[in-house]
Amino acid sequence: MERNDIYVIHGRAYQEMTLRILEACDLAALIGDREKSIALKPNLVTTTPPEEGATTHPEILAGVIEYLQAHGFRNLTVMESAWAGARTEDVFQICYHNRVCERYGVPFLDMKKDTYQTYDAAGMEIAVCDRAMAVDFMINLPVLKGHCQTKITCALKNNKGIIPDFEKRRFHTIGLHQPIAHLNTVCKNDFILVDNICGDLEFEEGGNPVVMNRILAFRDPVLCDAFVCDAMGYAVDDVPYVRIAERLGIGSTDLSSANRIRVNEPDDEEEPASYRPSGRVARLMKHTAPDNACSACIGALIRALHRTEQQGKLSRLRETVCVGQAYRGKTGRCGVGNCTAGFEKSVRGCPPSAAEILAFLETLT
């Protein structure tokens, strides 16, 4: 498999599809030495089942492990940390990845509990978990989906799961795009297998899945994310961290030179020519004033605003809701999260739950 290859497989038998696409890519030959330590990094960002479009399907994880073990690889680990507002152990169970690890005898490492070191990531100091940096070969298992702050999230951004929680929060403080790109100058991106089964195209927490029933394989994380931009109707420059990553030498956005390889042919309903976000999250975001907001906090706010809209009350909301670390120590009228504790009206929590925010919004409508 070459750096400019894009492998695609379609279907509904996800574990079997995973095995087929890995055979087509000849992943075993790419890894080489059977004694190498291999890490599998899914997207287990939040306690949302995979069918809701936010987290990696366990069948894909199972397929990768089965393939590797069948080819003689035994030094395997699954590693991840949920976002700062969730317990990784909870997500691990709710998304059924615990059953996969138990079935195949593969250990799971919660990166929230790992030690870390700080690295010079092309001029930016970034803390990265030790166990993630120690492996010989990293297999990235992101979900192709939207994001309310960065528009898309896939290969490059999925590596936030191998940094400590304090570093995740700092990324939001300094702006996500630059640190995401720089992180990928030091972390490993040896092989990317993308869950494009039913990602939510607007919201990283899922809830509105768009069924595509396909799995994609890449070696270049920049090419992967450029493909995602194109598939979702965005220009690469609409997602700054993708272009920054290219300038840093991580990979190429040149889709015109990519070699697209179909492992099988899709049914007509399985591959729409293109798909676009509906604009729902962008519409809800107009009621907010985020400033260096962490994903967990703004995600809960968006969910609460969506429920308020479903209840027919959103048009009565006259306040703009502030959220984010930039509001610490400041005053204002209406805010969400501990960072807005000094506001006249605020719901506490780091993050508060969507239910708590919903109840708070009801007092404002």
N, C-alpha and C positions, 0 to 999 in steps of 0.2 A: 504494500500500500504506500502510495506516494503522498507528499505533503499537500498536493493540490487535488487529491481525490476526495470525492463526496459519494459515499455509498448510501443507498436508500433501499429499504425493504418495506413492503406493505402487508397488512393482514390484521387478523384478530387473535391469533394464537401467539401471544407476546413472548413467551419463553422460547417457543420453537423459532420464532422470527429472530430472536437474539442469537441463538445458536447458529442459524443460517448466515446471518450477516457477519458474525465473527469468523466463520469458516471462509466466507468470501474475502474478507479483509486479510486473512491469514495472520490473525493477531499473535498466534504462538510464535511464528517466525519473527514477527516484529519485536517481541519480548526477548526471545533467544534463550539464554541460560535459565534452566528450570529451577535453579537455586535462588534466583532473584526474589527479593521481597516486593510484593505487589499490593497496592492499596486501591480499594474501590471507594469512590467518593460520590454518593448519591446526593440528591437535593431533598433534604428532610427539614425544610425551613420552619414549618409550623404544623400544628396538629390538624391537618386537613387530609383526608384520605385521597389516594392518588386519582380516583375517579372524578374528583372535583377540580382537577387541573392544576395542582400546585406542587405535588411531590412525585418522586420517581416511583414508577410501578415496581412492586416487588418481583414480578415475573422477569423483569429485565435484570435485576440484581441476581436472581436465581440462575438465569441463563448464562450470565457472565461467569459466575462461580462454577457452574456445571462444565462449561467449556474449558475453563482453566484447569480444573481438576482432571478432566478427561485427557488433557494434553500434558499432564505430569507436573503442573505447578501446585505446590502445597503451601508455600509461605504467603498466605493471603490474609488480608485484614480489611474490614469495612470501617471507614472512619467518617465522622461528620459532627458538626455541632449545629443545633437549631439556632434561630435568630435570638437576639438578646432577650426577647420577651417570652421564650418558651424553654421548657426542659427537654433536652435531647432524648432522654429515656422515654418520655411520654410520646414524642413523635415517632420514635423507633418502633414502639408497640402499635400505635394507632395506624401507622402505615404498613404494618405487617412485616417489616424487615427483620424483626426479632425472630419470626418463624423461619425465615430463609437462613439466617445465620445458624440457628439451632439445627436445622435439617442438614446443612452441609458442614457443620463443625467449624465455622469460621468466626473468629472473635470480632467483636464490635468495640471500637474505641470512641468514647465521647470526648471530642476535642476541647470541650469546655473544661475538662479535668486535666488536660495535658500541660506540660511545661512548654516554654517558648523561648526563642531568642530573637533579637532584633537584627535585621539585615539591611544592608544598603541596596535598596531596590531602584537602581538607576537614578540615584540622587535623592531618593525619598526613604527615610527610615521607617521600616514596617516590621512589626512583630509577627512571627509565623510559628505555629505549633511544631514542636520538635519531631514528633512521630511522623508527621506529614513530610517533613524535609528529609527524614532518614530513609524513606523507602526508595527502592531502585526504580520502580515503575508505577506511575499513577494513572489510573483509569477514571476519568471524569464522567459522571452519569447525570448530567443536568436535564432539566425539563425545559422544553421550548415554550416560553410563555411571556406575557407582558409584565410590566412593572410600573407602578404608579409614579415613580420618580425618574427612572432611567428609560422608560418606554419598553425596552426588551431586557430579558435576562436569559442567559444560557451558559456557554462554556466559561467565559472570562469571569463573570460575576459569581458563578457557583463556587469559585475558590475562596470566597469570603468565609466558607465553612471550615477553613483550616487556620483561621486566625482567632486570637482570644477575643472575648466579648468586649473588653475595653477598646480594642483596636477597631472592632466593628462600629462602635459608637463614635470613635474618632473619625472614621471614614465619613460618617454623616456630618460631622462638625466641619470638616475641611472640604466637603463636596465629594460625592461618590466617584465621579468619573476619573479624576486624576489618580487617586490611590488604587482603584480597581485595576487600571492599566499597569501601574507600577508594580503592584503585587505580582502580576503575572510575569515579571522579569525574573523573579526568583523562585516561584513555586513551579511544581512540575505539571506539565500538560502533555503527557506521553501519548494518550489515546483518549478520544472523546466519543462516547456513545450517547446520542441524544434521544431522550424520551419525547417523541412527538406524537404521542397517542391521543391526548385530549387536553393540552394545556389551555389555561385561561389566557386569552390574548391581551388582557388589560391589567390583571391584578395578580400579583405574586402569591396571594393567599388562596387563589382559586375561587370557585363558586359558580363560574359561568364557562365550563369547559367547551372547547371546540374540538369535536372528534375528527382526527386525521388518520389514526390507526397506522402510523408509520414510525420507524426507527431509523436514525441517521448516524453515520459514522464519519469521523474526521480525525486527522492528525494535527491540523492547524487550528487552534482555538479562535484566532482572528478570522480566518476564512469561515469557520462555523458561525460566528456571530454576525458576520457580513451576510451570510446566507439567511440567517434569521431576520435581519433587518429587511432584506429584499422580500422575503416571504410574507412579512407583516405589513409591507407597504411603506417602510421607512427608508430614507437615504442613510447611508453609513454616517454621514455628518450629523444626522438627527440624534445619534447616540454617541456622544463625544468619546467615551472610553474606548470604543472600537478603533477609531482613527488614531487616538493617542497610542494605543497598543501597537498599531502598525508602525507608527513613527519610532517607537522604542525597539523595533526589530523583532517583535514576538511572532509576527506572521503577516499574511497578506490579505487584503480585502478584494483582490482581483478575481471576481467571480467569472469574468470572461475567459480566464485561462484555466478555470477549474475543470476537472474531468469528472463528470457525473455518471455514476455507475448504478444502474438499477439491478438489484438482485432478483426481483420479480416484477411483474406488471400488476398495477393496482386495478381494483374494481372501479367503475366509473365514479361511484359515490365516495371513494376513499381519498381522492386527490383533487380538490378544487384547484383551479388555476392559481388563485391567490385568495387571501383572506385578510380581512381588515378589522381592527378594533371598532367597536360600536360607538365609542366616545363616552360611554357611561362613566368611567372613572374620571375622565377629564371634566365632565359636567359636574360631578360631585366635588371635585377639587376646587371648583370656583367658590365654594362656601368655606374654604380653608385658607389659612395663611401660614404655610409651613416654612420653617427656617432651621436648617440643619436637623430635620426630624428623622429619628430612627424609624426603620421600616415597621417595627412592631407597633409603635404608637400610631403612626399615620395609617397603618393597615386597619387597626381597630376603629379608628375614626371613620375611615371610608366605609367599613361594614355598617357602622351605626348610621351614617348618613344614607346609605342605601336602604336600610330598614325604615328610616324616617320617610324616605321618598315612597317606598311601597305602601306606607300607611297614609299617604296623601298629605303629609304635614310639612314637607320640605319647603314648599312655597311660603310657609309662614315663618321660616327661620330668618330673622333679620340680622343676626349677629354673624360676623366672620370669625371662625374658630381658629385660634392660633395653636400651633403645635411645633415643638422642636427645642433643641438644646440652646439655641440663641436667645431664648426668652428667660433663661435662668437669671434670677435676681432683678427682673424687670417687672413693671406693672402694665396692666392693660385691662380690657373689659372681659374677654371670654377666652378660655384656653383649656387644653386637654393635656394631662400628664403632670408629673411632679415639676417639670421645668417651668410650668406656668403657675406655680403655687402663689405667686405674688399678685395674681390677677383678681379682679373683683369677683368673677365667677370662674371656677375651675373645678375639674374633676381630677382627683389625685390618683396616682398609680404610675408604675414604671414597667410596662404600660398599664393603664386601666383597661378593663375588658370592654369589648364591644357593647355588652349589656349595660355596663355602668355608664358608658358614654351615651348610649341610647336613652337611658333614664335622664341623664343630664340634658340632652337635647330636647326632651319633652318639656322641660321647665322653660325652654327658650322659645317654644312655638305656641 
